[in-house]
Amino acid sequence: MIGGRFRVVCAGEAMIELSSRSGGWQVGHGGDTINQALHLVRFGHDVAYLTVLGCDPFAGPMRAAWGREGMDTSLVLSDPVRTTGLYAISIDAQGERQFSYWRSDSAARRLFNHPDSVSAAAKAAQADVLVYSLISLAILPEEGREALLGLARAVRARGGKVAFDGNYRPRLWQNPDEARLWRDWAAHEADFGFPTLEDEEQIAGGAAEPAAIAAAWREAGCQEVVVKLGARGCVLPGGDIAPPHATLQPVDTSGAGDAFGAAYLSCRLRGGSAEEAARAGHELAAWVMMRNGAIPPLDHAAPYSLSATALPE
């Protein structure tokens, strides 16, 4: 961890992304934890991604693209039979997203059933920080979910930190009660928790107060809770609202919450205050929203303090 450079392992599902633009479809990749992983790479951390990709023609280019960013792909496993999950995304005039998914039999669902999963998990347990989400849990069978929570416990037992994002996708769960149960178990093993107001209201089946959400996560055992409020900003661990620095007309909101979480986490790991971390999160989220895609190409406005010098002149 010399100079604030942490060994981070992000776990979950990376998917092929089809984006509707200019009357056609553009092929890319995305997913909440791979988005966070790539942002953390750009902040200068040593990041590996723990997942399984399929045997399709998209898997190799995805892995190569992550390697070019500087990510460690040694924990990216391959399934010779299944394919990588896929989603199609369309953007409305306000920059809001509509998704269609093809992931019910994706390779990532076998993460802890893969022949190399024991070895990969043992290496992941050596991380300074583990990052995963409610989606990471949702795609796994019950024994896989238990294995992922076990990995979180192993990281913390060594003195590492765990960051858990409460991203909720109703279609991935049998019902909200099931999602709530696993969310609470994950919050119990988390040092940093990132619930989103809209997601929590869906799980609860009605309106919810941010303060009550934060209290519930803390009661479950999460050490530091930041409630994401979308365009309104976030609720800090102390209860104050940290609004974004400006009101924007987004080009594409894909991955904005992931960007916020990655920037907040990076800042806090390096000793920044919660207020400083929220400002960093809002800044990166704004940069992402004003460009196409969840991980836009680097430019000179990109707010990665350790990456700016790597940009071409």
C-alpha positions, 0 to 999 in steps of 0.5 A, a space after each residue: 500500500 505504498 503511496 496510497 496504492 491499494 490492492 483491490 479485488 472487485 467481484 461480479 459479472 461483466 457483460 457485453 453491452 449493446 448501445 443504441 446510437 445513431 440508428 445502430 448498435 455499438 458493442 462495448 462492455 459494462 456491469 456495476 463492479 467492472 465499472 467500479 474496477 476500471 475507475 479504481 484502476 484509473 485512480 492508480 490502485 492495483 485492481 483485479 477483477 474476479 469473474 468468469 467470461 464465456 466462450 463467445 467471441 466477445 470475451 477475449 476483446 473484453 479481457 484485452 481492453 481491461 488489460 490495456 487499462 492496466 487491470 490485473 486480469 489473472 482472476 478472470 476465469 474462462 468457461 468453455 461452454 457458457 457464454 458471457 451475459 449480454 444487455 442492450 441499452 437505449 437512452 431517452 432524451 433525458 439521458 435515462 436508460 432502458 435495459 434488456 438482458 440476456 444473462 440467465 445462463 451466463 458464465 459468471 453465474 458459475 464463479 464459485 463452481 468453476 474448477 479454478 474458483 478455489 485458487 482464485 478466491 484464495 488469491 482474492 482473499 489477500 486483497 486490501 479491499 474487496 468490492 462487490 454488489 447486490 447484483 454480484 450476489 443475485 446472479 449466483 446460486 445460494 452456495 455461491 452467495 455464501 462463498 462470496 460472503 465468506 470471501 468478504 469475511 476472509 478479507 476482513 479477517 486479514 485486516 482488509 476492507 469490504 465495500 458493498 453496493 446495494 444495487 437492486 435488480 428485481 428480475 434477478 430475485 424471486 421476491 424483495 424479501 429474498 433480496 433484503 435478506 442477502 442485502 442485510 447479510 452483506 451489509 453485516 460484512 461491509 466496512 463501506 455501504 452504498 445503498 441507493 434511495 430508489 433501490 431501497 424503496 423498491 425493496 421496501 415496496 414504498 417510500 423510504 427516508 434516507 436516514 432510516 435506510 442508513 440506520 437499517 444498514 448500520 443496524 445490520 452491521 455496516 460501518 460507514 453508510 452513504 445513501 445515494 440520492 441520484 440528482 440530489 446527491 448523497 447522504 453522508 455518514 453523519 446525516 448531512 446531504 452533500 449535493 452535486 456541485 452543479 445541475 446537469 442535463 445528462 448525456 448518458 446516466 449509465 454507470 454514474 452511481 458506480 463512478 460515485 462509489 469508486 471515487 468515494 472509496 478511493 478518496 476514503 482509502 487514502 485518508 480523505 474525509 467523507 465530505 471530500 470523498 463525496 465531492 470526488 464522487 460527484 465530480 466523477 459521476 458528473 464527468 461520466 454522465 456528460 459522456 456516452 458509456 459507463 466508462 468513457 475514454 480518458 480526456 483532459 477533463 477526466 477527474 482522475 488525479 493519478 491518471 491525468 499525466 498519462 493522457 496523450 498530448 
